[in-house]
């Protein structure tokens, strides 16, 4: 069924973190659903073998995919990702959605929403099966940016609050010379971004641990901020293990 969608409708960013080699299947799924805007990046998982099993993160090498969808379609997109990529199975990956606060320009909004400009209507969303996967307990996405080579220190700080996994992306800072002059600090341009999805009740403690143990006053130089997560797929509830790490 073809749905009419206003270019100014609320949008969400859907992020899928899957094992290396599965990105093509996710991208094909996006295309089938009429998604015009999508990005892909390589990353690596940080959890140990036990947590890889518990959190369903699987292999260390990751593909991280980003796409935008109308917010009222985000839950259905997560359901399709969970079904077609088998995210309920251990080791297949996770996906989540984050509401976008604002978009500048109606043409940009139309592109991000997948609306053909010649018709002003949305592409057809097949919604083959699947269920809404909005979670009763809210989650947050913590994004920590640290100097290259210190992502593990960030994760160790996070895991001091609760056993948890994350995904690391390579990045490069811009405007570093200006920032260095302003703050009087030595700022390394090579960065790593750590993405951590966590229950909302643990967010503040994890961010405080990161800033305390790997923050701007340390060699890691990490800063951290969080975004609300409106839905998740493939993320299993954490249960304290009774066995030691493998």
N, C-alpha and C positions, 0 to 999 in steps of 0.2 A: 504494500500500500504506500502510495506517495504522500508524504506529509508536507504541509505548508509550514515553512519556518521563517520567521522574521530575521533579517540580518542583525537585528539588535537583541535577539534572544540570548539569554545567559549561556555562556560556554564553559566547558570543562576541559582540562588537560588530562588525557589518559596516558599513563606510563606503563609499559610492559617490560619486565626484566626477565629475559629468557636465556637459555643456554645458547652458546655460540653455534650458529648454523640454523637456528629456528627463526631468525629474524625475517627471512624471506616469506615464511608461512604467515607470520603475523602481518607483514606488509600486504600480502595478498588478501588477507582477511579485511584489512583496512580498506583496500581498494574496492573490494566487493561491496562494502557498506557505503561507498560513495565518499570516503574521506579523501579530501584533496591535500591537506597539509599534514605531513608526517616527517619526522626526523629519526635518524638512527645513529647510535654511538656505541663504541666498544667499551666494556668495563670489566671488572673482575669482582668476584664475591670475596667476602672476608671471613665468613663463618668457618669454624672448625668442622670436622666431619660429622660430629654428633648434631651440631646445630644445622648443618646443611640438610640433614634428614628431618629434624624437627620443624624447621621453617620452610622446607620445600625449595631450597635454593639450588640444590644439585651441584653441577660442576662449577669450577671457579671462573672460567672464561664466560663472559656474558655479552649479550646484545641488549642495549637499552633503547626502546623505541618510544617516541613521543608523538601524539596526535591530538587534534582538537575536535570536539564534537559538541553539539548542543547539549546542555546539561540534562535535559529530560531524556536524552539517549545514552548517557554515560553508563547507567546501570546495565542497560541491555548490551552495550559494547563489552563491558566487563564479563557479563555472562557468556557472550560468544567467545571471548578470549579464553575463559576458563574451560569451556566445552571443547573448542576446536584445538586448543593447545594443551589440553588435558592438565590444567594447572592444579587440579585436585590431587594429582598423583605426586608422590614425593619426588623432589628433584627437578620438576618441570619449570618452576619459576613462579613469579607473582605479577599481579597487575593492580593498579589503583588509579583513582581519579582525584583531581584537585580542581576546585572551582576557580575560574579566572575572574579577577576583580574588575578589569576594564579592558576595552579594546578601542584604539583610536581609529576612526574612519569606518564608514559603512561598507566600503569595498573590502577592506581588510577583514571586517567581521564576516562578510559573506564568504570570503575564501576560507576562513577558519571554520566556518559552519558547514562548508561543502555545498554552498548554494550556487548553482550556475547563474552567472550574471545576466545571461540573455533571457532567462525565464523568471528569475527572482524567486524560484521555488527550490526546495531541497531535493537532492537525489533520492532515489528509492532506497529505503532501508529494509532489508529483507527480514531481519529479526527472526531467523529460523530457530525456533525453540529458545531455550535459555530462560532464566528467571532473573528478576531484579536481585542484586546482591548488595544493596545498601546494608551496612552493618549496624546492629543496634548499639554497639559500643563504638564510639568515635575513635578514629586513628589520626595520627599526625605524621607528616613527612618532615624529618629533620635533615637539613642540608648543612653540612660542615665543609668549609673551604680551608685547606691547610697547605703548607709548603710541600713541594714534591718530596716523596719518600717518608712522609710522616702520617699517612692515612692509618697505618696500623696503630699508632699511638692514639689517634682519635677513637678508633674502634675499641681499644683496650679501656679507654676512659668510659665509653658508652657501656661496655660490658661489665664495668665495675658496679653499675646500677642494676642491670639485669642481663642475663645471657641473651644476646640478640645478634642478628646478622645485618650486613650492609653491603652496598655496592659502590665501587670506586670508579670514578671517571677522571681521565687526564684533562687538565685545563691549563690555560695560561692567563695570567693577570694582565690587564691593560691599564694604562695610566699610572703605572707603578712609580715613575720618576716624580710625577706631581704629588702622589701620595707620600712618597719618601720625604720630599721637601716639606710637606705640610705637617706630617707627624714627627719628623726627625727620626724615623725608624728605617732600618734596613729591610726592605721587602723583596723577597724572591719572586720573580715573575712566573716561574714554573709552579703550578698548583695541582692539587688533587681535590676533587669533590667527592664527598662521602654522602650517600643517600641512605637514610635509615627510616623505615616505616615502623612506628611504635604505637601502642595504645596511648591515648591522650594523657592518662594519669601518670605515665612515666616520662612524658616529654620534658618537663621542667628539670627534673633531677638529672636526666641524661645530658641536657644542654649545659647545666651547671657543672657537671663532671668534666665535660669536654673543655669548657673554658678554664676550669681550674687546673686540669692536668695536661692540657695540650693547647692552651689558649695563646693570646697575643704576647704574653710575657715568657713564653717558652720557645724552644727552637721550632716547634711545630707551627707556631703562629696561627692557630686555627681560630676562625670565627664561625658562629653557628646561628641559624635562624630556622623557623619552622613554618609550615603551611598546613592548613586543615585538609584532611583527606575525607572525601565524601563517600567513597566506596572502595572495597578491596576484593580481590579474587586470588585464591591460591595461598593465602596466608593462614597458617594454622595457629590456633591458640597455644600459647606456651605453657608447658607443664614441666615443673622442675624435675630433672632427670635423677634417677637413683643410681646411675652408673657413672663411672668416670669417663672423661673424654677418650674417644678412640684415637 
